């Protein structure tokens, strides 16, 4: 179990095996490593691998049956009308935009996402999100489909980074000949916790990963400059 940083691939890239990835890094330290599940490159947080074939088989079955409890924290634009709710909409590949997914009412893969508002700001919200399926880009597409895209999502939101000037407005001052650096330059999604059954003992295990620095800094600035009045 590791706390994957944002920007690191979970497994080797199909087209460039030399790109840094969690699996190769772990293999250098522990030997053979087997993939149990994955996180998007920009998503930080709890990620599970197995070292033994028996454990891998048991864990893979749990994930295939959607048994593990996966909790994410997502920073989104706006605030959902409901404090908590569920999104039960099938997903399919977006034929107009390769590499992206979209919701569909015909066919596609079933996908179920639950969300709960943790913290509100004037123009943004921090959500706790639980997924019962693990479809590609599920959280990102589902939340975008209800009008609350993840902050700094290059695929499904209007901006690929979050700038302090966007909430500080006229009070933002930048030194001469200096370029503003984003507070957040990746999709604002963090795998906060993962709960599953130990493949040998049968005990329920839960692992958590605290929010990384970039998301903590963004939330701190939102609380200061974008608080509800």
DRENKETI-537482 format. One line per 5 residues: number of its first residue (from 0); for each residue z, x, y of C-alpha. Coordinates in steps of 0.02 Angstrom, whole numbers. Layout:
<sites>
NUM> Z:X:Y | ... .
</sites>
This chain:
<sites>
0> 0:0:0 | -49:73:169 | -49:24:352 | -233:48:392 | -273:98:571 .
5> -411:9:665 | -577:100:660 | -557:164:482 | -665:92:342 | -572:22:192 .
10> -699:90:67 | -854:203:77 | -998:139:182 | -1149:85:79 | -1270:185:185 .
15> -1163:335:237 | -1039:391:104 | -977:528:220 | -896:412:346 | -704:422:345 .
20> -627:284:239 | -455:242:169 | -508:253:-13 | -572:432:0 | -420:487:101 .
25> -302:416:-31 | -405:489:-173 | -382:664:-102 | -193:642:-112 | -167:533:-266 .
30> -322:552:-374 | -418:400:-436 | -394:247:-323 | -455:71:-363 | -499:-58:-230 .
35> -400:-221:-233 | -455:-299:-69 | -529:-244:98 | -505:-260:285 | -643:-253:415 .
40> -662:-84:497 | -585:-142:661 | -442:-238:579 | -278:-144:566 | -132:-176:449 .
45> -78:-198:268 | -207:-144:138 | -182:-136:-50 | -256:-14:-177 | -212:15:-360 .
50> -190:180:-454 | -196:112:-632 | -332:7:-714 | -205:-118:-783 | -126:-145:-613 .
55> -298:-160:-533 | -351:-294:-657 | -192:-395:-631 | -199:-384:-441 | -385:-421:-435 .
60> -355:-580:-534 | -221:-634:-410 | -338:-606:-264 | -482:-693:-352 | -369:-844:-378 .
65> -312:-839:-195 | -129:-816:-247 | -71:-681:-126 | -2:-738:41 | -98:-651:180 .
70> -33:-666:359 | -129:-599:508 | -92:-592:694 | -240:-632:805 | -255:-625:994 .
75> -379:-758:1051 | -450:-827:1212 | -375:-991:1270 | -243:-1094:1180 | -276:-1217:1038 .
80> -236:-1398:1079 | -125:-1408:925 | 22:-1288:904 | -31:-1268:723 | -176:-1327:620 .
85> -301:-1291:482 | -487:-1253:481 | -574:-1306:322 | -757:-1264:350 | -879:-1176:235 .
90> -957:-1011:287 | -1129:-939:258 | -1232:-791:318 | -1308:-815:490 | -1493:-793:457 .
95> -1528:-777:643 | -1406:-633:663 | -1400:-511:515 | -1227:-451:468 | -1140:-602:542 .
100> -1073:-764:470 | -1074:-943:531 | -999:-1111:485 | -1103:-1236:388 | -1090:-1417:332 .
105> -1210:-1394:186 | -1183:-1267:49 | -1098:-1103:91 | -932:-1038:27 | -776:-1142:50 .
110> -651:-1064:169 | -478:-1121:225 | -381:-1049:371 | -211:-1102:439 | -150:-1050:611 .
115> 8:-1064:716 | 32:-1019:899 | 162:-880:918 | 148:-841:1103 | 52:-919:1247 .
120> -17:-840:1404 | -116:-921:1544 | -285:-878:1468 | -244:-810:1296 | -137:-843:1142 .
125> -63:-743:1000 | -85:-835:835 | -11:-814:663 | -152:-845:540 | -143:-873:353 .
130> -300:-875:247 | -309:-953:75 | -482:-881:44 | -548:-710:89 | -724:-736:153 .
135> -817:-610:259 | -764:-625:442 | -670:-786:397 | -536:-780:532 | -657:-721:665 .
140> -785:-858:630 | -661:-999:602 | -567:-968:764 | -729:-948:861 | -788:-1113:788 .
145> -644:-1207:871 | -672:-1121:1037 | -546:-979:1024 | -637:-819:984 | -538:-661:951 .
150> -520:-547:1101 | -640:-398:1103 | -738:-458:952 | -913:-383:972 | -992:-511:854 .
155> -911:-677:899 | -842:-664:1077 | -921:-632:1246 | -839:-463:1274 | -821:-314:1157 .
160> -671:-242:1249 | -519:-299:1348 | -495:-228:1523 | -334:-236:1623 | -437:-277:1777 .
165> -490:-441:1695 | -313:-510:1712 | -244:-406:1856 | -387:-456:1971 | -377:-393:2150 .
170> -214:-304:2115 | -305:-183:2001 | -338:-14:2083 | -438:126:2004 | -441:302:2071 .
175> -597:370:2151 | -733:426:2030 | -633:360:1883 | -695:239:1750 | -580:104:1683 .
180> -530:129:1501 | -509:-29:1397 | -336:-79:1340 | -417:-144:1182 | -585:-86:1119 .
185> -587:-170:948 | -567:-344:877 | -389:-404:909 | -344:-438:727 | -199:-363:628 .
190> -152:-391:446 | 34:-417:474 | 97:-453:298 | 44:-466:117 | 142:-548:-24 .
195> 95:-541:-208 | 167:-527:-383 | 205:-355:-453 | 86:-328:-601 | 224:-260:-715 .
200> 393:-330:-663 | 331:-500:-605 | 437:-486:-448 | 373:-554:-282 | 335:-411:-163 .
205> 306:-423:24 | 242:-285:137 | 231:-290:328 | 147:-182:459 | 201:-185:641 .
210> 73:-215:777 | -19:-56:827 | -4:21:999 | -164:-53:1071 | -116:-233:1032 .
215> 64:-207:1089 | 3:-135:1254 | -117:-281:1279 | 18:-410:1246 | 136:-320:1365 .
220> 7:-325:1506 | -34:-507:1471 | 150:-550:1484 | 156:-462:1652 | -9:-518:1731 .
225> -64:-673:1635 | 99:-764:1604 | 110:-954:1607 | 174:-1024:1771 .
</sites>
